[in-house]
Structures are given as C-alpha cells and as structure tokens.
Amino acid sequence: MVLESQEQVTIPQEAAIEKTVTDNHVTQPNVSEVTRDPTARELPAFFYTAMEQVARDEGFTAGQYTIETEDGSSKGDGFIGELFRAYLTEGDRRETYLCKIPPLNEARRQQFGTMEIFEREVLMYNKLLPLMFAYQEEKGVGREDGFFCIPKCYHAHYDGQSAEAIIVLEDLRLNHYRMFNKDKPVDYEHARLTMEQLGRYNAVSLAMKHDRPEQFEQFKMQDPMKEMMGPDNPFIVMLQKTTRDAMETLEPHESRERNKMQKLLDGMLADVDRYANFELAEPYAVLGHGDCWINNMMYRYKNGTPEHIVLLDWQVARYCSPILDLAYFIFCCTDEEFRRRHYDEMMSIYYNSLATLLEKLGHSPQEVFPRTAFLRQLRQYGRFGLMLAVFLVPMLCTRNEDLPDMNATAEMFRDTDNVDIAIYTKHTNQSAYRKRMRAVIRDTVRYGYI
C-alpha cells in the first residue's frame, strides 16, 4: 500500500554503521537482562526473541554477543510498519540486519489493519516467494535469467493472537544498493530494470498456474484493501479528495479531461471493486507486488549505471491483473517527457521479458499470455495508475522533512474521526505537483485508459 512507502527513505544511507540512536544491549540468552537507554523508545520483547533466533541461526555464541539497535523510523514514515537496524556483535564479528515491526503507536496499528498486512508479508517471505524460487530452479532457470530479486530474509514471524510480527532482512546498503531519489522522475535505465523484473516475476506466476495449479491456489490472495473500501473509509475519502484536487490542475480549456476525471471520481468505488476482483483478470491474473513505486526498490550500480534491482515491501501482494503494478509504476514514478519518449518501449520491455522467461519455463507466450491479451489488459486496467497517482504525486512533490508525523496523524484520525488530506499536501511544491499531476491525467486520456 502507498502508506507504507516512506519507511525506506528514513534509513540514512551514508550513516556510519557504528552509530546507534537507540543503544540497547542484551546479554544472551536472558531477555530480562536487557539494558535500555531511558531516553530511547522501548522495543517489544518479541523483537529480542527474534534476534536471538537470528543469532543462533547465524552461528553466534550464546552468552557471548550483544544486540544493539538503531531507530530507523522517523517523521513521515508510513502507517504500516517501523524499521530498526539491529547489530549483532561478538568479538571482532559485527553483523547488521534490518528489522520491520508493526507500529509501536496503537493508533497507527489500528488505522489500516497493519497486523493482517504483516501476516501477508510474512507469508510471502516464508512460503510463496521461496516456492517461486524453487520452481524456477527445478526448471533449470538460474538467477541471471529468472526472478530472484528480493532481499535475503533471515527471520519472519507473525502471531495474530499476541499481536506480534517481525521481519528481519539483510541490510542492502552493505552490498552497495541505494535508493533512487523519489523527488526525481525515474530515468530510462532504472525503469528498464524495473520493467524487466516485473515481467519475469509475472512469468513465474503464469507458468506455475499451468504447471502446478493445486499448489498455486495459495497464491490467489485477496486484495488486502478490499474490506476497507466502503464509501466512508479513510483511504477512499482521501482518494476522492485528491482526485478532486487533481482535477484542479487541469487548464481551463481541458474540458474533455475534466469530464473524464469526473466520471473517474463518480465510478471510483466500482473501479476499486473491479481491481480487487481477480476473476475479471483471468486467465491472466498473477501474484502482484502491490506497492510498486520507486521507494520500494533498491538498485546496485556499476560506473553510475544501475545494473541490478531488488524489490522491497511485499505487504500488499495480491492476486490481480499484472497491469496494476505496471500502471502504478509508470504513472507515479515517471514524467510526461519520459512517457512520451519511452512508454511503448517500456511496455515492450516488460512483455518481452515475460515471454522470454515463460519460454525458459517451458511455455508458449502466445498460449499463456498473448501480446494481444496484454494490450487488452492495459486498456482495462491502465487507469489504476491514475487512481494511485492522485494520492501519491503530492507526496512525491513534498520534501521528506515536510511530510507529516504519522503517529500524530493517526491519533488525530482516531480522536476526531477526521481525514484531513491537507495534512499531507500543505507543504507540497505546488508548481511541481500541478505539472506532474496534469501530465498523468493527459496521458491516461491519450492512451484511452479513462
């Protein structure tokens, strides 16, 4: 979900690994012996339990190592989770891990059903993604040709009854991965890598659905937002408000675009229901990523050019049309000039990548997902990118330090039952927003998506 996304930005990319904001030390194996900085936020016991398990799995000696943590969440972070960097140290050995847990703030946990969403990401890391990887390996597809671009997961745990959830991942910075600056539209090489990997990711779903239909049934996860999509839901209210704001970016003479945006607004609830109904996308539905924008990706570079991508944040993965991820990325993360020059090429890169891997997995693209079917899906689902853009583009045009404090915002929503979108947009660069938003509307009209 979009609201998750700012998590990744808050990790200081050039901070020294030794720096710790929260200085928690644990003498193993007794969690009760934790020494805490009285000025730091207290982490839940299950965090330390998980790190003990990681320490055992990674060969640390019980009683001989310490755990230190660095707070990785700050102003502007998403509702769905908080990040901490954990350090395990024994003698000269020091290992770094990224740990994601549900919000410590009660209002944030309740606002958007974060426990259910964590359950989904734990399932992805513990079961579904490993099944996809094993399937490719059994078919003789290696890492250079298939889809394997996720961070290494050391531990993923969910317990709904005790409201505990944690995911422990590798720190990709240590392997020279970096994030693209969200303030800038994505350029050609970053977009190309993204399109290639999305094509491969979707190819695995389509092939497994044909080869292992019974096993694949568990991949057919409902849209996690479906139950939240009533007319008075905060997210729907925000979408409607941001859609009206987007309409105001149009020039006075753009009456055609304005009329189409009004129809989009009037039919928003029906559209949301359609996106969540995967049966309408069959036989081409796939396990989608669900939150496919630039802050949920990291890139490794060679001579200044991205050569590898890793996809992050699988908390809203769901079974849906493959177009939802494509439209989300292309309309939210690129600008008008890029789409004018490269839109058709990006769609071809995606489809050719998908077709190539399908063939390696033993399937005919023309039988499993013909190009004509892909183009029909684009027409049917392309405007999903516009629906997400009206919400996300204002944040893309806002500096990180000017984004709202999510704890305070969630508490306000809880206490007043008021969703004031101005909280998100009051510091938006209006000139940049109007230019970028107006271009998304024009392009979706030009492509025939609305």
C-alpha positions as CSV (number, residue, x, y, z in Angstrom):
1,M,0.0,0.0,0.0
2,V,1.1,3.5,-0.6
3,L,1.0,4.5,3.0
4,E,3.8,2.0,3.7
5,S,6.2,3.5,1.3
6,Q,8.1,6.2,3.2
7,E,9.7,3.6,5.5
8,Q,12.6,3.0,3.2
9,V,13.5,6.7,2.8
10,T,14.2,7.1,6.5
11,I,17.3,4.9,6.6
12,P,20.3,7.3,6.5
13,Q,22.2,5.9,3.5
14,E,25.6,7.3,4.4
15,A,25.4,7.0,8.2
16,A,28.2,5.1,9.8
17,I,27.3,1.6,10.8
18,E,28.6,2.1,14.3
19,K,26.3,4.9,15.1
20,T,23.4,3.9,17.3
21,V,20.5,6.2,18.2
22,T,19.0,3.6,20.5
23,D,21.6,1.8,22.5
24,N,20.0,-1.4,23.7
25,H,22.4,-4.2,24.9
26,V,21.4,-7.8,25.5
27,T,23.4,-10.5,27.3
28,Q,22.2,-13.8,25.9
29,P,20.1,-15.7,26.3
30,N,18.0,-14.0,29.0
31,V,15.9,-11.3,27.6
32,S,15.2,-9.9,31.0
33,E,18.8,-8.8,31.2
34,V,18.3,-6.1,28.5
35,T,20.0,-2.8,29.4
36,R,18.0,0.1,28.0
37,D,18.7,3.7,27.3
38,P,16.0,5.5,29.4
39,T,15.7,8.2,26.6
40,A,15.1,5.6,23.9
41,R,11.8,4.0,22.8
42,E,11.4,0.6,24.3
43,L,11.2,-2.2,21.8
44,P,8.9,-5.1,22.4
45,A,10.2,-8.4,23.9
46,F,9.4,-10.3,20.6
47,F,12.0,-8.2,18.8
48,Y,14.7,-9.5,21.1
49,T,13.4,-13.1,20.9
50,A,13.6,-12.9,17.1
51,M,17.1,-11.5,17.2
52,E,18.1,-14.4,19.5
53,Q,16.8,-16.8,16.9
54,V,18.8,-15.0,14.1
55,A,21.9,-15.1,16.3
56,R,21.6,-18.9,16.8
57,D,20.9,-19.4,13.1
58,E,23.9,-17.3,12.1
59,G,26.4,-19.0,14.4
60,F,26.7,-16.5,17.2
61,T,27.7,-18.0,20.6
62,A,25.1,-17.8,23.4
63,G,26.1,-15.5,26.1
64,Q,29.0,-14.0,24.1
65,Y,27.3,-11.5,21.9
66,T,25.4,-8.2,22.2
67,I,22.5,-6.7,20.4
68,E,22.4,-3.0,19.6
69,T,19.6,-1.2,17.8
70,E,19.3,1.9,15.7
71,D,16.0,3.6,15.3
72,G,15.2,3.7,11.6
73,S,11.7,5.3,11.7
74,S,11.1,9.0,11.8
75,K,8.7,11.7,10.7
76,G,6.9,10.9,7.5
77,D,7.0,7.1,7.9
78,G,4.1,5.0,6.8
79,F,1.3,3.7,8.9
80,I,2.0,0.0,8.3
81,G,5.4,-0.5,9.9
82,E,8.5,0.8,11.6
83,L,12.2,0.0,10.8
84,F,15.0,-0.7,13.2
85,R,18.6,-1.6,12.3
86,A,20.0,-4.3,14.6
87,Y,23.6,-5.1,15.2
88,L,24.9,-8.4,16.5
89,T,28.4,-8.2,17.8
90,E,30.7,-11.0,19.1
91,G,34.4,-10.2,19.4
92,D,35.6,-8.8,16.0
93,R,32.4,-10.0,14.2
94,R,29.7,-7.4,13.7
95,E,26.6,-8.1,11.5
96,T,23.9,-5.7,10.5
97,Y,20.2,-6.5,10.0
98,L,17.1,-4.5,9.1
99,C,14.1,-5.3,11.3
100,K,10.5,-4.3,10.4
101,I,7.8,-4.5,13.1
102,P,4.2,-3.1,13.3
103,P,3.9,0.4,14.5
104,L,4.6,0.9,18.2
105,N,1.8,3.5,18.2
106,E,-1.5,1.9,18.9
107,A,-3.5,4.3,16.7
108,R,-1.2,3.5,13.7
109,R,-1.7,-0.2,14.2
110,Q,-5.5,0.1,14.2
111,Q,-5.9,2.7,11.4
112,F,-5.1,0.4,8.5
113,G,-5.2,-3.2,9.8
114,T,-1.4,-3.5,10.0
115,M,-1.4,-6.9,11.6
116,E,-3.2,-8.5,8.8
117,I,-0.9,-6.8,6.3
118,F,2.2,-8.1,8.2
119,E,0.7,-11.6,8.1
120,R,0.7,-11.3,4.3
121,E,4.4,-10.2,4.0
122,V,5.5,-13.0,6.4
123,L,3.7,-15.5,4.2
124,M,5.4,-14.0,1.2
125,Y,8.9,-14.4,2.7
126,N,8.4,-17.7,4.4
127,K,6.4,-19.5,1.8
128,L,5.3,-18.0,-1.5
129,L,8.5,-16.4,-2.8
130,P,10.6,-19.5,-1.8
131,L,8.1,-21.7,-3.8
132,M,8.6,-19.4,-6.8
133,F,12.4,-19.6,-6.5
134,A,12.3,-23.4,-6.1
135,Y,10.1,-23.8,-9.1
136,Q,12.5,-21.9,-11.3
137,E,15.5,-23.8,-10.0
138,E,13.7,-27.1,-10.7
139,K,13.1,-25.9,-14.3
140,G,16.8,-25.1,-14.6
141,V,16.4,-21.3,-14.5
142,G,19.3,-19.5,-12.7
143,R,19.5,-16.2,-11.0
144,E,20.7,-14.4,-14.1
145,D,17.7,-15.4,-16.2
146,G,14.9,-15.7,-13.6
147,F,13.2,-13.7,-10.9
148,F,15.1,-13.8,-7.6
149,C,15.4,-10.1,-6.8
150,I,14.3,-9.8,-3.2
151,P,16.4,-9.1,-0.1
152,K,17.6,-12.1,2.0
153,C,15.2,-12.8,4.8
154,Y,16.8,-14.1,8.0
155,H,13.6,-14.4,10.0
156,A,9.9,-13.7,9.5
157,H,7.3,-14.3,12.3
158,Y,3.6,-13.5,12.8
159,D,1.3,-14.2,15.7
160,G,-2.1,-12.6,15.4
161,Q,-3.2,-13.6,18.9
162,S,-0.3,-11.9,20.6
163,A,-0.1,-9.1,18.0
164,E,3.5,-9.9,17.3
165,A,5.1,-9.6,13.9
166,I,8.7,-9.1,12.8
167,I,10.7,-9.4,9.6
168,V,14.5,-9.5,9.7
169,L,16.2,-8.7,6.4
170,E,19.7,-8.1,5.1
171,D,20.9,-4.5,5.0
172,L,21.3,-4.0,1.3
173,R,23.4,-0.8,1.8
174,L,26.3,-3.1,2.8
175,N,26.1,-4.7,-0.7
176,H,26.2,-1.3,-2.4
177,Y,22.5,-1.0,-3.1
178,R,20.9,2.5,-3.0
179,M,17.5,4.1,-3.5
180,F,16.7,6.3,-6.3
181,N,15.7,9.8,-5.2
182,K,11.9,9.9,-5.0
183,D,11.9,13.6,-5.7
184,K,13.1,13.0,-9.3
185,P,11.2,11.2,-12.1
186,V,12.7,7.8,-12.9
187,D,15.1,7.7,-15.8
188,Y,15.4,5.1,-18.6
189,E,17.9,2.7,-17.0
190,H,16.0,2.4,-13.7
191,A,12.7,2.0,-15.5
192,R,14.1,-0.6,-17.8
193,L,15.4,-2.8,-15.0
194,T,12.1,-2.5,-13.2
195,M,10.1,-3.5,-16.3
196,E,12.4,-6.5,-16.9
197,Q,12.0,-7.8,-13.4
198,L,8.2,-7.3,-13.3
199,G,8.0,-9.2,-16.5
200,R,10.0,-12.1,-15.0
201,Y,8.0,-12.0,-11.8
202,N,4.7,-12.3,-13.6
203,A,6.0,-15.0,-15.9
204,V,6.7,-17.3,-12.9
205,S,3.1,-16.9,-11.7
206,L,1.7,-17.7,-15.2
207,A,3.9,-20.7,-15.6
208,M,3.2,-22.1,-12.1
209,K,-0.5,-21.6,-12.6
210,H,-0.3,-24.0,-15.6
211,D,2.2,-26.5,-14.2
212,R,1.1,-26.7,-10.6
213,P,-2.5,-25.5,-10.3
214,E,-3.2,-27.1,-6.9
215,Q,0.0,-25.6,-5.4
216,F,-0.8,-22.3,-7.0
217,E,-4.2,-21.9,-5.3
218,Q,-2.5,-20.5,-2.2
219,F,-1.1,-17.7,-4.4
220,K,-4.6,-16.4,-5.0
221,M,-4.7,-13.8,-2.2
222,Q,-7.4,-11.3,-2.0
223,D,-6.6,-7.6,-2.2
224,P,-5.9,-6.6,1.5
225,M,-7.7,-3.3,1.0
226,K,-10.9,-4.9,-0.2
227,E,-12.5,-4.9,3.2
228,M,-11.6,-1.3,3.8
229,M,-13.1,0.1,0.7
230,G,-16.5,1.3,1.9
231,P,-17.6,4.8,1.0
232,D,-16.7,6.2,4.4
233,N,-13.3,4.5,4.7
234,P,-10.4,7.0,5.3
235,F,-8.5,5.8,2.3
236,I,-11.4,6.2,0.0
237,V,-12.2,9.6,1.4
238,M,-8.6,10.6,0.8
239,L,-8.6,9.3,-2.8
240,Q,-11.8,11.2,-3.6
241,K,-10.3,14.4,-2.2
242,T,-7.0,14.0,-4.0
243,T,-8.9,13.2,-7.2
244,R,-10.8,16.5,-6.9
245,D,-7.5,18.3,-6.3
246,A,-6.0,16.6,-9.3
247,M,-8.9,17.9,-11.5
248,E,-8.0,21.4,-10.4
249,T,-4.5,21.1,-12.0
250,L,-6.1,21.0,-15.5
251,E,-6.1,24.1,-17.7
252,P,-9.5,25.8,-18.2
253,H,-9.7,24.6,-21.8
254,E,-9.2,21.0,-20.9
255,S,-12.9,20.2,-20.6
256,R,-12.6,16.7,-22.1
257,E,-10.0,15.7,-19.5
258,R,-12.1,17.3,-16.7
259,N,-15.2,15.4,-17.7
260,K,-13.3,12.1,-17.8
261,M,-11.9,12.8,-14.4
262,Q,-15.4,13.5,-13.1
263,K,-16.5,10.1,-14.4
264,L,-13.5,8.5,-12.8
265,L,-14.5,10.1,-9.5
266,D,-18.1,9.1,-9.8
267,G,-17.1,5.5,-10.5
268,M,-14.3,5.2,-8.0
269,L,-15.9,2.7,-5.7
270,A,-16.9,0.4,-8.6
271,D,-13.3,0.7,-10.0
272,V,-11.8,-0.3,-6.7
273,D,-14.1,-3.3,-6.5
274,R,-13.1,-4.2,-10.1
275,Y,-9.4,-4.0,-9.3
276,A,-9.9,-6.3,-6.3
277,N,-11.9,-8.9,-8.3
278,F,-9.1,-11.1,-9.8
279,E,-11.6,-13.3,-11.6
280,L,-12.2,-10.4,-14.1
281,A,-8.5,-10.6,-15.0
282,E,-8.4,-14.3,-15.6
283,P,-6.9,-16.3,-17.1
284,Y,-4.0,-13.8,-16.9
285,A,-4.1,-12.8,-13.2
286,V,-0.8,-13.1,-11.3
287,L,0.6,-12.7,-7.8
288,G,1.3,-8.9,-7.9
289,H,3.7,-6.9,-5.8
290,G,1.0,-4.4,-4.8
291,D,3.1,-1.4,-3.9
292,C,5.2,-0.9,-6.9
293,W,6.8,2.5,-6.7
294,I,10.3,3.8,-6.5
295,N,10.8,3.8,-2.7
296,N,10.1,0.1,-2.7
297,M,13.1,-0.7,-4.9
298,M,16.8,-0.5,-4.4
299,Y,19.5,-0.5,-7.1
300,R,23.1,-1.6,-7.3
301,Y,25.3,0.5,-9.6
302,K,28.3,0.0,-11.9
303,N,30.0,3.1,-13.2
304,G,27.0,5.1,-12.2
305,T,24.5,2.9,-14.1
306,P,22.0,0.7,-12.3
307,E,22.8,-3.0,-13.0
308,H,20.6,-4.8,-10.5
309,I,17.3,-4.2,-8.7
310,V,15.8,-5.6,-5.5
311,L,12.1,-5.3,-4.8
312,L,11.1,-4.5,-1.2
313,D,7.9,-4.4,0.9
314,W,5.6,-7.2,0.0
315,Q,2.9,-6.4,2.5
316,V,0.1,-5.8,0.0
317,A,1.0,-8.5,-2.5
318,R,-2.3,-9.9,-4.0
319,Y,-3.6,-11.9,-6.9
320,C,-4.7,-9.5,-9.6
321,S,-4.1,-8.2,-13.2
322,P,-0.4,-7.8,-14.0
323,I,-1.2,-4.3,-15.2
324,L,-1.8,-3.0,-11.8
325,D,1.9,-3.0,-10.9
326,L,2.9,-1.7,-14.3
327,A,0.4,1.2,-14.3
328,Y,1.3,2.1,-10.7
329,F,5.0,2.4,-11.5
330,I,4.8,4.1,-14.9
331,F,2.3,6.8,-14.0
332,C,3.5,7.5,-10.5
333,C,7.3,7.3,-11.0
334,T,8.0,8.7,-14.5
335,D,7.1,12.1,-16.0
336,E,5.4,13.3,-19.2
337,E,8.6,13.6,-21.2
338,F,9.7,10.0,-20.3
339,R,6.3,8.5,-21.2
340,R,6.2,10.4,-24.5
341,R,9.6,9.0,-25.5
342,H,9.6,5.6,-23.9
343,Y,6.1,4.4,-22.8
344,D,5.6,1.9,-25.7
345,E,9.2,0.7,-25.3
346,M,8.7,0.1,-21.6
347,M,5.6,-2.0,-22.3
348,S,7.6,-4.0,-24.9
349,I,10.5,-4.5,-22.5
350,Y,8.0,-5.8,-19.9
351,Y,6.3,-8.1,-22.3
352,N,9.4,-9.4,-24.0
353,S,11.0,-10.2,-20.6
354,L,7.8,-12.1,-19.5
355,A,7.8,-14.0,-22.8
356,T,11.4,-14.9,-22.6
357,L,11.2,-16.4,-19.1
358,L,7.9,-18.2,-20.0
359,E,9.8,-20.0,-22.8
360,K,12.6,-20.9,-20.4
361,L,10.0,-22.4,-18.1
362,G,8.6,-24.5,-20.9
363,H,5.6,-22.5,-22.0
364,S,4.5,-20.7,-25.2
365,P,3.8,-17.0,-24.5
366,Q,1.2,-17.0,-27.3
367,E,-0.7,-19.6,-25.4
368,V,-0.2,-18.5,-21.9
369,F,-0.3,-14.7,-22.3
370,P,-0.6,-13.5,-25.9
371,R,0.6,-9.9,-26.6
372,T,-3.0,-9.1,-27.8
373,A,-4.3,-10.1,-24.3
374,F,-1.6,-8.0,-22.7
375,L,-2.8,-5.0,-24.7
376,R,-6.4,-5.6,-23.8
377,Q,-5.4,-5.8,-20.1
378,L,-3.6,-2.5,-20.5
379,R,-6.8,-0.8,-21.7
380,Q,-8.9,-2.5,-19.0
381,Y,-6.7,-1.7,-16.0
382,G,-4.4,1.2,-17.1
383,R,-6.3,3.8,-15.2
384,F,-5.3,2.2,-11.9
385,G,-2.1,4.1,-12.3
386,L,-4.0,7.4,-12.3
387,M,-6.0,6.4,-9.2
388,L,-2.8,5.8,-7.3
389,A,-1.1,8.9,-8.8
390,V,-3.7,11.3,-7.4
391,F,-2.7,10.1,-3.9
392,L,1.0,9.6,-4.4
393,V,2.1,12.5,-6.6
394,P,1.5,15.2,-3.9
395,M,3.9,13.2,-1.6
396,L,6.4,12.8,-4.4
397,C,6.4,16.6,-4.6
398,T,6.9,17.1,-0.9
399,R,10.3,17.0,0.8
400,N,10.8,14.2,3.3
401,E,11.3,16.6,6.2
402,D,7.9,18.2,5.4
403,L,5.9,15.0,5.4
404,P,3.5,14.7,8.4
405,D,4.3,12.8,11.6
406,M,2.4,9.5,11.2
407,N,1.9,8.9,14.9
408,A,0.3,12.3,15.4
409,T,-1.7,12.0,12.2
410,A,-3.1,8.5,13.2
411,E,-4.0,9.8,16.6
412,M,-5.9,12.7,15.1
413,F,-7.8,10.4,12.8
414,R,-8.7,8.2,15.8
415,D,-9.7,11.0,18.1
416,T,-11.6,13.2,15.7
417,D,-12.6,10.7,13.0
418,N,-11.5,13.4,10.6
419,V,-9.4,12.7,7.5
420,D,-7.8,16.0,6.5
421,I,-5.8,15.4,3.4
422,A,-4.3,18.9,3.8
423,I,-2.0,17.4,6.4
424,Y,-0.3,15.5,3.6
425,T,-0.3,18.3,1.0
426,K,0.2,21.6,2.9
427,H,3.9,21.5,2.2
428,T,3.7,20.2,-1.4
429,N,5.6,22.0,-4.1
430,Q,2.5,23.2,-5.9
431,S,4.2,24.1,-9.2
432,A,5.9,20.7,-9.4
433,Y,2.7,18.9,-8.3
434,R,0.4,20.7,-10.9
435,K,2.8,20.0,-13.7
436,R,3.3,16.3,-12.9
437,M,-0.3,15.6,-12.0
438,R,-1.8,17.3,-15.1
439,A,0.6,15.2,-17.2
440,V,-0.6,12.0,-15.7
441,I,-4.2,12.9,-16.5
442,R,-3.4,13.9,-20.0
443,D,-1.5,10.7,-20.7
444,T,-4.2,8.4,-19.3
445,V,-6.7,10.2,-21.6
446,R,-4.4,9.9,-24.6
447,Y,-3.8,6.2,-24.1
448,G,-7.5,5.6,-23.8
449,Y,-7.5,4.4,-20.2
450,I,-10.2,6.9,-19.0
